[in-house]
């Protein structure tokens, strides 16, 4: 990873919950979206993933860790509090 200028985000070895939310997100993204599609170009993949994340996942998809609210619904609720 360092060869490509990427810094690892793990805090320490043995911390199994460090990236649990991101691992869950990427597992869902892979199984619900990219496993079902064949992208001809990188731009096509980028556009599709942007649409999936910004137009479906963030505004509408409910998450158990957010009291079964979407991320936008959770933000609205916490802003009012």
PDB file of N, CA, C and O in Angstrom, chain B, residues numbered from 101:
ATOM      1  N   UNK B 101       0.813  -1.185   0.000  1.00  0.00           N
ATOM      2  CA  UNK B 101       0.000   0.000   0.000  1.00  0.00           C
ATOM      3  C   UNK B 101       0.861   1.255   0.000  1.00  0.00           C
ATOM      4  O   UNK B 101       0.558   2.224  -0.695  1.00  0.00           O
ATOM      5  N   UNK B 102       1.925   1.233   0.774  1.00  0.00           N
ATOM      6  CA  UNK B 102       2.788   2.401   0.856  1.00  0.00           C
ATOM      7  C   UNK B 102       3.390   2.754  -0.503  1.00  0.00           C
ATOM      8  O   UNK B 102       3.639   3.927  -0.783  1.00  0.00           O
ATOM      9  N   UNK B 103       3.627   1.747  -1.350  1.00  0.00           N
ATOM     10  CA  UNK B 103       4.163   1.988  -2.693  1.00  0.00           C
ATOM     11  C   UNK B 103       3.228   2.854  -3.537  1.00  0.00           C
ATOM     12  O   UNK B 103       3.669   3.524  -4.471  1.00  0.00           O
ATOM     13  N   UNK B 104       1.949   2.835  -3.209  1.00  0.00           N
ATOM     14  CA  UNK B 104       0.955   3.594  -3.962  1.00  0.00           C
ATOM     15  C   UNK B 104       0.486   4.836  -3.212  1.00  0.00           C
ATOM     16  O   UNK B 104      -0.484   5.475  -3.621  1.00  0.00           O
ATOM     17  N   UNK B 105       1.165   5.186  -2.115  1.00  0.00           N
ATOM     18  CA  UNK B 105       0.823   6.391  -1.363  1.00  0.00           C
ATOM     19  C   UNK B 105      -0.413   6.257  -0.499  1.00  0.00           C
ATOM     20  O   UNK B 105      -1.039   7.257  -0.149  1.00  0.00           O
ATOM     21  N   UNK B 106      -0.776   5.010  -0.146  1.00  0.00           N
ATOM     22  CA  UNK B 106      -1.961   4.761   0.669  1.00  0.00           C
ATOM     23  C   UNK B 106      -1.534   4.487   2.101  1.00  0.00           C
ATOM     24  O   UNK B 106      -0.619   3.701   2.344  1.00  0.00           O
ATOM     25  N   UNK B 107      -2.200   5.138   3.047  1.00  0.00           N
ATOM     26  CA  UNK B 107      -1.907   4.931   4.457  1.00  0.00           C
ATOM     27  C   UNK B 107      -2.977   4.033   5.058  1.00  0.00           C
ATOM     28  O   UNK B 107      -4.170   4.282   4.884  1.00  0.00           O
ATOM     29  N   UNK B 108      -2.565   3.012   5.748  1.00  0.00           N
ATOM     30  CA  UNK B 108      -3.483   2.081   6.381  1.00  0.00           C
ATOM     31  C   UNK B 108      -4.209   2.788   7.526  1.00  0.00           C
ATOM     32  O   UNK B 108      -3.602   3.580   8.247  1.00  0.00           O
ATOM     33  N   UNK B 109      -5.506   2.506   7.698  1.00  0.00           N
ATOM     34  CA  UNK B 109      -6.280   3.206   8.712  1.00  0.00           C
ATOM     35  C   UNK B 109      -6.483   2.406   9.995  1.00  0.00           C
ATOM     36  O   UNK B 109      -7.118   2.900  10.926  1.00  0.00           O
ATOM     37  N   UNK B 110      -5.976   1.222  10.064  1.00  0.00           N
ATOM     38  CA  UNK B 110      -6.169   0.399  11.260  1.00  0.00           C
ATOM     39  C   UNK B 110      -5.382   0.989  12.429  1.00  0.00           C
ATOM     40  O   UNK B 110      -4.262   1.471  12.255  1.00  0.00           O
ATOM     41  N   UNK B 111      -5.979   0.947  13.619  1.00  0.00           N
ATOM     42  CA  UNK B 111      -5.340   1.559  14.780  1.00  0.00           C
ATOM     43  C   UNK B 111      -4.258   0.674  15.374  1.00  0.00           C
ATOM     44  O   UNK B 111      -3.146   1.142  15.619  1.00  0.00           O
ATOM     45  N   UNK B 112      -4.560  -0.592  15.610  1.00  0.00           N
ATOM     46  CA  UNK B 112      -3.560  -1.526  16.132  1.00  0.00           C
ATOM     47  C   UNK B 112      -4.011  -2.944  15.795  1.00  0.00           C
ATOM     48  O   UNK B 112      -5.187  -3.172  15.510  1.00  0.00           O
ATOM     49  N   UNK B 113      -3.102  -3.873  15.825  1.00  0.00           N
ATOM     50  CA  UNK B 113      -3.476  -5.241  15.500  1.00  0.00           C
ATOM     51  C   UNK B 113      -4.384  -5.797  16.589  1.00  0.00           C
ATOM     52  O   UNK B 113      -4.234  -5.470  17.766  1.00  0.00           O
ATOM     53  N   UNK B 114      -5.320  -6.634  16.184  1.00  0.00           N
ATOM     54  CA  UNK B 114      -6.241  -7.232  17.127  1.00  0.00           C
ATOM     55  C   UNK B 114      -7.490  -6.431  17.396  1.00  0.00           C
ATOM     56  O   UNK B 114      -8.378  -6.913  18.099  1.00  0.00           O
ATOM     57  N   UNK B 115      -7.597  -5.217  16.863  1.00  0.00           N
ATOM     58  CA  UNK B 115      -8.789  -4.392  17.066  1.00  0.00           C
ATOM     59  C   UNK B 115      -9.780  -4.731  15.945  1.00  0.00           C
ATOM     60  O   UNK B 115      -9.786  -4.096  14.891  1.00  0.00           O
ATOM     61  N   UNK B 116     -10.612  -5.739  16.194  1.00  0.00           N
ATOM     62  CA  UNK B 116     -11.471  -6.265  15.130  1.00  0.00           C
ATOM     63  C   UNK B 116     -12.608  -5.330  14.742  1.00  0.00           C
ATOM     64  O   UNK B 116     -13.155  -5.472  13.648  1.00  0.00           O
ATOM     65  N   UNK B 117     -12.980  -4.391  15.584  1.00  0.00           N
ATOM     66  CA  UNK B 117     -14.089  -3.486  15.266  1.00  0.00           C
ATOM     67  C   UNK B 117     -13.628  -2.153  14.691  1.00  0.00           C
ATOM     68  O   UNK B 117     -14.454  -1.267  14.471  1.00  0.00           O
ATOM     69  N   UNK B 118     -12.353  -1.990  14.448  1.00  0.00           N
ATOM     70  CA  UNK B 118     -11.834  -0.706  14.002  1.00  0.00           C
ATOM     71  C   UNK B 118     -12.499  -0.221  12.721  1.00  0.00           C
ATOM     72  O   UNK B 118     -12.904   0.939  12.639  1.00  0.00           O
ATOM     73  N   UNK B 119     -12.616  -1.075  11.737  1.00  0.00           N
ATOM     74  CA  UNK B 119     -13.181  -0.685  10.445  1.00  0.00           C
ATOM     75  C   UNK B 119     -14.466  -1.420  10.137  1.00  0.00           C
ATOM     76  O   UNK B 119     -14.804  -1.596   8.967  1.00  0.00           O
ATOM     77  N   UNK B 120     -15.195  -1.855  11.156  1.00  0.00           N
ATOM     78  CA  UNK B 120     -16.388  -2.673  10.937  1.00  0.00           C
ATOM     79  C   UNK B 120     -17.432  -1.968  10.082  1.00  0.00           C
ATOM     80  O   UNK B 120     -18.038  -2.597   9.215  1.00  0.00           O
ATOM     81  N   UNK B 121     -17.655  -0.687  10.304  1.00  0.00           N
ATOM     82  CA  UNK B 121     -18.669   0.032   9.527  1.00  0.00           C
ATOM     83  C   UNK B 121     -18.289   0.105   8.054  1.00  0.00           C
ATOM     84  O   UNK B 121     -19.135  -0.103   7.184  1.00  0.00           O
ATOM     85  N   UNK B 122     -17.038   0.395   7.772  1.00  0.00           N
ATOM     86  CA  UNK B 122     -16.598   0.476   6.374  1.00  0.00           C
ATOM     87  C   UNK B 122     -16.578  -0.897   5.720  1.00  0.00           C
ATOM     88  O   UNK B 122     -16.940  -1.035   4.552  1.00  0.00           O
ATOM     89  N   UNK B 123     -16.158  -1.908   6.462  1.00  0.00           N
ATOM     90  CA  UNK B 123     -16.163  -3.258   5.909  1.00  0.00           C
ATOM     91  C   UNK B 123     -17.579  -3.688   5.575  1.00  0.00           C
ATOM     92  O   UNK B 123     -17.804  -4.316   4.541  1.00  0.00           O
ATOM     93  N   UNK B 124     -18.529  -3.366   6.422  1.00  0.00           N
ATOM     94  CA  UNK B 124     -19.928  -3.685   6.162  1.00  0.00           C
ATOM     95  C   UNK B 124     -20.432  -2.933   4.933  1.00  0.00           C
ATOM     96  O   UNK B 124     -21.130  -3.505   4.095  1.00  0.00           O
ATOM     97  N   UNK B 125     -20.081  -1.659   4.824  1.00  0.00           N
ATOM     98  CA  UNK B 125     -20.494  -0.861   3.669  1.00  0.00           C
ATOM     99  C   UNK B 125     -19.950  -1.455   2.375  1.00  0.00           C
ATOM    100  O   UNK B 125     -20.698  -1.636   1.414  1.00  0.00           O
ATOM    101  N   UNK B 126     -18.652  -1.760   2.342  1.00  0.00           N
ATOM    102  CA  UNK B 126     -18.055  -2.277   1.111  1.00  0.00           C
ATOM    103  C   UNK B 126     -18.572  -3.677   0.780  1.00  0.00           C
ATOM    104  O   UNK B 126     -18.696  -4.016  -0.397  1.00  0.00           O
ATOM    105  N   UNK B 127     -18.874  -4.491   1.778  1.00  0.00           N
ATOM    106  CA  UNK B 127     -19.470  -5.798   1.515  1.00  0.00           C
ATOM    107  C   UNK B 127     -20.832  -5.626   0.868  1.00  0.00           C
ATOM    108  O   UNK B 127     -21.146  -6.302  -0.112  1.00  0.00           O
ATOM    109  N   UNK B 128     -21.649  -4.721   1.413  1.00  0.00           N
ATOM    110  CA  UNK B 128     -22.965  -4.455   0.824  1.00  0.00           C
ATOM    111  C   UNK B 128     -22.828  -3.913  -0.593  1.00  0.00           C
ATOM    112  O   UNK B 128     -23.558  -4.332  -1.492  1.00  0.00           O
ATOM    113  N   UNK B 129     -21.905  -2.992  -0.795  1.00  0.00           N
ATOM    114  CA  UNK B 129     -21.701  -2.409  -2.119  1.00  0.00           C
ATOM    115  C   UNK B 129     -21.312  -3.483  -3.132  1.00  0.00           C
ATOM    116  O   UNK B 129     -21.825  -3.509  -4.250  1.00  0.00           O
ATOM    117  N   UNK B 130     -20.405  -4.365  -2.732  1.00  0.00           N
ATOM    118  CA  UNK B 130     -19.965  -5.420  -3.645  1.00  0.00           C
ATOM    119  C   UNK B 130     -21.072  -6.416  -3.948  1.00  0.00           C
ATOM    120  O   UNK B 130     -21.270  -6.784  -5.106  1.00  0.00           O
ATOM    121  N   UNK B 131     -21.799  -6.861  -2.923  1.00  0.00           N
ATOM    122  CA  UNK B 131     -22.801  -7.898  -3.152  1.00  0.00           C
ATOM    123  C   UNK B 131     -24.085  -7.346  -3.776  1.00  0.00           C
ATOM    124  O   UNK B 131     -24.732  -8.038  -4.561  1.00  0.00           O
ATOM    125  N   UNK B 132     -24.458  -6.117  -3.440  1.00  0.00           N
ATOM    126  CA  UNK B 132     -25.700  -5.563  -3.954  1.00  0.00           C
ATOM    127  C   UNK B 132     -25.541  -4.822  -5.273  1.00  0.00           C
ATOM    128  O   UNK B 132     -26.519  -4.650  -6.001  1.00  0.00           O
ATOM    129  N   UNK B 133     -24.341  -4.386  -5.593  1.00  0.00           N
ATOM    130  CA  UNK B 133     -24.193  -3.552  -6.779  1.00  0.00           C
ATOM    131  C   UNK B 133     -23.174  -4.085  -7.776  1.00  0.00           C
ATOM    132  O   UNK B 133     -23.542  -4.466  -8.887  1.00  0.00           O
ATOM    133  N   UNK B 134     -21.924  -4.118  -7.407  1.00  0.00           N
ATOM    134  CA  UNK B 134     -20.890  -4.414  -8.400  1.00  0.00           C
ATOM    135  C   UNK B 134     -20.859  -5.867  -8.839  1.00  0.00           C
ATOM    136  O   UNK B 134     -20.421  -6.150  -9.954  1.00  0.00           O
ATOM    137  N   UNK B 135     -21.309  -6.806  -8.000  1.00  0.00           N
ATOM    138  CA  UNK B 135     -21.320  -8.216  -8.397  1.00  0.00           C
ATOM    139  C   UNK B 135     -22.348  -8.475  -9.489  1.00  0.00           C
ATOM    140  O   UNK B 135     -22.259  -9.471 -10.207  1.00  0.00           O
ATOM    141  N   UNK B 136     -23.315  -7.587  -9.614  1.00  0.00           N
ATOM    142  CA  UNK B 136     -24.390  -7.768 -10.586  1.00  0.00           C
ATOM    143  C   UNK B 136     -24.138  -7.061 -11.907  1.00  0.00           C
ATOM    144  O   UNK B 136     -24.947  -7.166 -12.829  1.00  0.00           O
ATOM    145  N   UNK B 137     -23.027  -6.343 -12.013  1.00  0.00           N
ATOM    146  CA  UNK B 137     -22.780  -5.523 -13.198  1.00  0.00           C
ATOM    147  C   UNK B 137     -21.422  -5.814 -13.819  1.00  0.00           C
ATOM    148  O   UNK B 137     -20.498  -6.290 -13.159  1.00  0.00           O
ATOM    149  N   UNK B 138     -21.332  -5.517 -15.096  1.00  0.00           N
ATOM    150  CA  UNK B 138     -20.052  -5.554 -15.802  1.00  0.00           C
ATOM    151  C   UNK B 138     -19.833  -4.155 -16.354  1.00  0.00           C
ATOM    152  O   UNK B 138     -20.636  -3.660 -17.146  1.00  0.00           O
ATOM    153  N   UNK B 139     -18.756  -3.523 -15.939  1.00  0.00           N
ATOM    154  CA  UNK B 139     -18.455  -2.166 -16.377  1.00  0.00           C
ATOM    155  C   UNK B 139     -17.463  -2.217 -17.532  1.00  0.00           C
ATOM    156  O   UNK B 139     -16.446  -2.906 -17.451  1.00  0.00           O
ATOM    157  N   UNK B 140     -17.755  -1.495 -18.596  1.00  0.00           N
ATOM    158  CA  UNK B 140     -16.861  -1.473 -19.756  1.00  0.00           C
ATOM    159  C   UNK B 140     -15.702  -0.499 -19.571  1.00  0.00           C
ATOM    160  O   UNK B 140     -14.615  -0.702 -20.112  1.00  0.00           O
ATOM    161  N   UNK B 141     -15.946   0.567 -18.798  1.00  0.00           N
ATOM    162  CA  UNK B 141     -14.891   1.556 -18.570  1.00  0.00           C
ATOM    163  C   UNK B 141     -14.850   1.942 -17.093  1.00  0.00           C
ATOM    164  O   UNK B 141     -15.801   1.718 -16.344  1.00  0.00           O
ATOM    165  N   UNK B 142     -13.738   2.518 -16.702  1.00  0.00           N
ATOM    166  CA  UNK B 142     -13.607   3.017 -15.328  1.00  0.00           C
ATOM    167  C   UNK B 142     -14.602   4.156 -15.080  1.00  0.00           C
ATOM    168  O   UNK B 142     -15.174   4.251 -13.994  1.00  0.00           O
ATOM    169  N   UNK B 143     -14.810   5.015 -16.075  1.00  0.00           N
ATOM    170  CA  UNK B 143     -15.768   6.112 -15.939  1.00  0.00           C
ATOM    171  C   UNK B 143     -17.186   5.593 -15.726  1.00  0.00           C
ATOM    172  O   UNK B 143     -17.945   6.158 -14.938  1.00  0.00           O
ATOM    173  N   UNK B 144     -17.540   4.532 -16.420  1.00  0.00           N
ATOM    174  CA  UNK B 144     -18.861   3.933 -16.246  1.00  0.00           C
ATOM    175  C   UNK B 144     -19.018   3.384 -14.824  1.00  0.00           C
ATOM    176  O   UNK B 144     -20.069   3.555 -14.208  1.00  0.00           O
ATOM    177  N   UNK B 145     -17.995   2.736 -14.310  1.00  0.00           N
ATOM    178  CA  UNK B 145     -18.030   2.209 -12.942  1.00  0.00           C
ATOM    179  C   UNK B 145     -18.120   3.349 -11.935  1.00  0.00           C
ATOM    180  O   UNK B 145     -18.897   3.277 -10.983  1.00  0.00           O
ATOM    181  N   UNK B 146     -17.338   4.389 -12.138  1.00  0.00           N
ATOM    182  CA  UNK B 146     -17.348   5.538 -11.236  1.00  0.00           C
ATOM    183  C   UNK B 146     -18.725   6.188 -11.188  1.00  0.00           C
ATOM    184  O   UNK B 146     -19.232   6.498 -10.110  1.00  0.00           O
ATOM    185  N   UNK B 147     -19.323   6.392 -12.344  1.00  0.00           N
ATOM    186  CA  UNK B 147     -20.643   7.018 -12.407  1.00  0.00           C
ATOM    187  C   UNK B 147     -21.694   6.146 -11.728  1.00  0.00           C
ATOM    188  O   UNK B 147     -22.552   6.659 -11.010  1.00  0.00           O
ATOM    189  N   UNK B 148     -21.635   4.843 -11.946  1.00  0.00           N
ATOM    190  CA  UNK B 148     -22.610   3.945 -11.336  1.00  0.00           C
ATOM    191  C   UNK B 148     -22.453   3.906  -9.817  1.00  0.00           C
ATOM    192  O   UNK B 148     -23.448   3.930  -9.093  1.00  0.00           O
ATOM    193  N   UNK B 149     -21.229   3.848  -9.335  1.00  0.00           N
ATOM    194  CA  UNK B 149     -21.002   3.816  -7.892  1.00  0.00           C
ATOM    195  C   UNK B 149     -21.390   5.137  -7.240  1.00  0.00           C
ATOM    196  O   UNK B 149     -21.929   5.146  -6.133  1.00  0.00           O
ATOM    197  N   UNK B 150     -21.124   6.246  -7.912  1.00  0.00           N
ATOM    198  CA  UNK B 150     -21.550   7.543  -7.402  1.00  0.00           C
ATOM    199  C   UNK B 150     -23.075   7.569  -7.255  1.00  0.00           C
ATOM    200  O   UNK B 150     -23.608   7.987  -6.227  1.00  0.00           O
ATOM    201  N   UNK B 151     -23.755   7.118  -8.295  1.00  0.00           N
ATOM    202  CA  UNK B 151     -25.214   7.081  -8.255  1.00  0.00           C
ATOM    203  C   UNK B 151     -25.703   6.195  -7.117  1.00  0.00           C
ATOM    204  O   UNK B 151     -26.618   6.571  -6.384  1.00  0.00           O
ATOM    205  N   UNK B 152     -25.107   5.039  -6.969  1.00  0.00           N
ATOM    206  CA  UNK B 152     -25.512   4.103  -5.920  1.00  0.00           C
ATOM    207  C   UNK B 152     -25.322   4.704  -4.527  1.00  0.00           C
ATOM    208  O   UNK B 152     -26.204   4.587  -3.676  1.00  0.00           O
ATOM    209  N   UNK B 153     -24.185   5.341  -4.294  1.00  0.00           N
ATOM    210  CA  UNK B 153     -23.877   5.881  -2.965  1.00  0.00           C
ATOM    211  C   UNK B 153     -24.642   7.168  -2.691  1.00  0.00           C
ATOM    212  O   UNK B 153     -25.297   7.297  -1.657  1.00  0.00           O
ATOM    213  N   UNK B 154     -24.561   8.113  -3.609  1.00  0.00           N
ATOM    214  CA  UNK B 154     -25.131   9.437  -3.362  1.00  0.00           C
ATOM    215  C   UNK B 154     -26.631   9.537  -3.609  1.00  0.00           C
ATOM    216  O   UNK B 154     -27.289  10.408  -3.040  1.00  0.00           O
ATOM    217  N   UNK B 155     -27.180   8.669  -4.440  1.00  0.00           N
ATOM    218  CA  UNK B 155     -28.604   8.770  -4.750  1.00  0.00           C
ATOM    219  C   UNK B 155     -29.447   7.683  -4.077  1.00  0.00           C
ATOM    220  O   UNK B 155     -30.668   7.813  -3.990  1.00  0.00           O
ATOM    221  N   UNK B 156     -28.799   6.607  -3.599  1.00  0.00           N
ATOM    222  CA  UNK B 156     -29.562   5.567  -2.915  1.00  0.00           C
ATOM    223  C   UNK B 156     -29.049   5.328  -1.500  1.00  0.00           C
ATOM    224  O   UNK B 156     -29.802   5.469  -0.536  1.00  0.00           O
ATOM    225  N   UNK B 157     -27.789   4.970  -1.369  1.00  0.00           N
ATOM    226  CA  UNK B 157     -27.263   4.541  -0.072  1.00  0.00           C
ATOM    227  C   UNK B 157     -27.388   5.632   0.986  1.00  0.00           C
ATOM    228  O   UNK B 157     -27.958   5.381   2.047  1.00  0.00           O
ATOM    229  N   UNK B 158     -26.883   6.812   0.737  1.00  0.00           N
ATOM    230  CA  UNK B 158     -26.925   7.882   1.735  1.00  0.00           C
ATOM    231  C   UNK B 158     -28.332   8.435   1.985  1.00  0.00           C
ATOM    232  O   UNK B 158     -28.708   8.602   3.145  1.00  0.00           O
ATOM    233  N   UNK B 159     -29.121   8.724   0.951  1.00  0.00           N
ATOM    234  CA  UNK B 159     -30.423   9.310   1.239  1.00  0.00           C
ATOM    235  C   UNK B 159     -31.481   8.308   1.715  1.00  0.00           C
ATOM    236  O   UNK B 159     -32.327   8.666   2.535  1.00  0.00           O
ATOM    237  N   UNK B 160     -31.456   7.052   1.220  1.00  0.00           N
ATOM    238  CA  UNK B 160     -32.613   6.174   1.439  1.00  0.00           C
ATOM    239  C   UNK B 160     -32.350   4.869   2.172  1.00  0.00           C
ATOM    240  O   UNK B 160     -33.234   4.405   2.893  1.00  0.00           O
ATOM    241  N   UNK B 161     -31.196   4.259   2.028  1.00  0.00           N
ATOM    242  CA  UNK B 161     -30.974   2.924   2.593  1.00  0.00           C
ATOM    243  C   UNK B 161     -30.930   3.001   4.113  1.00  0.00           C
ATOM    244  O   UNK B 161     -30.172   3.787   4.682  1.00  0.00           O
ATOM    245  N   UNK B 162     -31.741   2.186   4.760  1.00  0.00           N
ATOM    246  CA  UNK B 162     -31.809   2.175   6.225  1.00  0.00           C
ATOM    247  C   UNK B 162     -30.673   1.345   6.799  1.00  0.00           C
ATOM    248  O   UNK B 162     -30.257   0.347   6.211  1.00  0.00           O
ATOM    249  N   UNK B 163     -30.172   1.773   7.964  1.00  0.00           N
ATOM    250  CA  UNK B 163     -29.041   1.113   8.605  1.00  0.00           C
ATOM    251  C   UNK B 163     -29.391   0.745  10.037  1.00  0.00           C
ATOM    252  O   UNK B 163     -29.914   1.567  10.789  1.00  0.00           O
ATOM    253  N   UNK B 164     -29.101  -0.487  10.405  1.00  0.00           N
ATOM    254  CA  UNK B 164     -29.414  -0.938  11.766  1.00  0.00           C
ATOM    255  C   UNK B 164     -28.632  -0.154  12.814  1.00  0.00           C
ATOM    256  O   UNK B 164     -29.134   0.061  13.917  1.00  0.00           O
ATOM    257  N   UNK B 165     -27.444   0.268  12.501  1.00  0.00           N
ATOM    258  CA  UNK B 165     -26.628   1.021  13.457  1.00  0.00           C
ATOM    259  C   UNK B 165     -27.105   2.454  13.651  1.00  0.00           C
ATOM    260  O   UNK B 165     -26.648   3.141  14.564  1.00  0.00           O
ATOM    261  N   UNK B 166     -28.020   2.908  12.803  1.00  0.00           N
ATOM    262  CA  UNK B 166     -28.558   4.277  12.897  1.00  0.00           C
ATOM    263  C   UNK B 166     -30.031   4.248  13.296  1.00  0.00           C
ATOM    264  O   UNK B 166     -30.827   5.057  12.818  1.00  0.00           O
ATOM    265  N   UNK B 167     -30.387   3.316  14.172  1.00  0.00           N
ATOM    266  CA  UNK B 167     -31.787   3.172  14.609  1.00  0.00           C
ATOM    267  C   UNK B 167     -32.731   2.968  13.425  1.00  0.00           C
ATOM    268  O   UNK B 167     -33.831   3.519  13.399  1.00  0.00           O
ATOM    269  N   UNK B 168     -32.300   2.186  12.461  1.00  0.00           N
ATOM    270  CA  UNK B 168     -33.030   1.883  11.222  1.00  0.00           C
ATOM    271  C   UNK B 168     -33.428   3.120  10.425  1.00  0.00           C
ATOM    272  O   UNK B 168     -34.457   3.126   9.748  1.00  0.00           O
ATOM    273  N   UNK B 169     -32.617   4.160  10.507  1.00  0.00           N
ATOM    274  CA  UNK B 169     -32.807   5.354   9.690  1.00  0.00           C
ATOM    275  C   UNK B 169     -31.766   5.369   8.578  1.00  0.00           C
ATOM    276  O   UNK B 169     -30.736   4.701   8.676  1.00  0.00           O
ATOM    277  N   UNK B 170     -32.033   6.125   7.529  1.00  0.00           N
ATOM    278  CA  UNK B 170     -31.016   6.354   6.505  1.00  0.00           C
ATOM    279  C   UNK B 170     -29.996   7.342   7.080  1.00  0.00           C
ATOM    280  O   UNK B 170     -30.308   8.041   8.044  1.00  0.00           O
ATOM    281  N   UNK B 171     -28.787   7.418   6.513  1.00  0.00           N
ATOM    282  CA  UNK B 171     -27.831   8.404   7.005  1.00  0.00           C
ATOM    283  C   UNK B 171     -28.393   9.828   6.985  1.00  0.00           C
ATOM    284  O   UNK B 171     -28.172  10.590   7.927  1.00  0.00           O
ATOM    285  N   UNK B 172     -29.118  10.196   5.924  1.00  0.00           N
ATOM    286  CA  UNK B 172     -29.682  11.551   5.870  1.00  0.00           C
ATOM    287  C   UNK B 172     -30.778  11.729   6.918  1.00  0.00           C
ATOM    288  O   UNK B 172     -30.876  12.791   7.534  1.00  0.00           O
ATOM    289  N   UNK B 173     -31.606  10.700   7.126  1.00  0.00           N
ATOM    290  CA  UNK B 173     -32.633  10.767   8.146  1.00  0.00           C
ATOM    291  C   UNK B 173     -32.026  10.885   9.540  1.00  0.00           C
ATOM    292  O   UNK B 173     -32.531  11.613  10.394  1.00  0.00           O
ATOM    293  N   UNK B 174     -30.936  10.156   9.752  1.00  0.00           N
ATOM    294  CA  UNK B 174     -30.247  10.223  11.051  1.00  0.00           C
ATOM    295  C   UNK B 174     -29.661  11.616  11.280  1.00  0.00           C
ATOM    296  O   UNK B 174     -29.761  12.166  12.377  1.00  0.00           O
ATOM    297  N   UNK B 175     -29.053  12.176  10.245  1.00  0.00           N
ATOM    298  CA  UNK B 175     -28.496  13.531  10.364  1.00  0.00           C
ATOM    299  C   UNK B 175     -29.600  14.550  10.683  1.00  0.00           C
ATOM    300  O   UNK B 175     -29.420  15.418  11.536  1.00  0.00           O
ATOM    301  N   UNK B 176     -30.724  14.437  10.002  1.00  0.00           N
ATOM    302  CA  UNK B 176     -31.831  15.361  10.264  1.00  0.00           C
ATOM    303  C   UNK B 176     -32.306  15.258  11.696  1.00  0.00           C
ATOM    304  O   UNK B 176     -32.564  16.268  12.349  1.00  0.00           O
ATOM    305  N   UNK B 177     -32.422  14.020  12.188  1.00  0.00           N
ATOM    306  CA  UNK B 177     -32.880  13.824  13.563  1.00  0.00           C
ATOM    307  C   UNK B 177     -31.884  14.374  14.576  1.00  0.00           C
ATOM    308  O   UNK B 177     -32.287  14.993  15.561  1.00  0.00           O
ATOM    309  N   UNK B 178     -30.597  14.159  14.352  1.00  0.00           N
ATOM    310  CA  UNK B 178     -29.602  14.624  15.306  1.00  0.00           C
ATOM    311  C   UNK B 178     -29.411  16.140  15.227  1.00  0.00           C
ATOM    312  O   UNK B 178     -29.007  16.750  16.217  1.00  0.00           O
ATOM    313  N   UNK B 179     -29.684  16.756  14.098  1.00  0.00           N
ATOM    314  CA  UNK B 179     -29.569  18.205  13.973  1.00  0.00           C
ATOM    315  C   UNK B 179     -30.672  18.903  14.748  1.00  0.00           C
ATOM    316  O   UNK B 179     -30.470  20.003  15.262  1.00  0.00           O
ATOM    317  N   UNK B 180     -31.841  18.269  14.837  1.00  0.00           N
ATOM    318  CA  UNK B 180     -32.971  18.854  15.552  1.00  0.00           C
ATOM    319  C   UNK B 180     -32.776  18.749  17.060  1.00  0.00           C
ATOM    320  O   UNK B 180     -33.313  19.560  17.814  1.00  0.00           O
ATOM    321  N   UNK B 181     -32.011  17.758  17.499  1.00  0.00           N
ATOM    322  CA  UNK B 181     -31.829  17.527  18.949  1.00  0.00           C
ATOM    323  C   UNK B 181     -30.901  18.538  19.581  1.00  0.00           C
ATOM    324  O   UNK B 181     -30.649  18.477  20.785  1.00  0.00           O
TER     325      UNK B 181
END
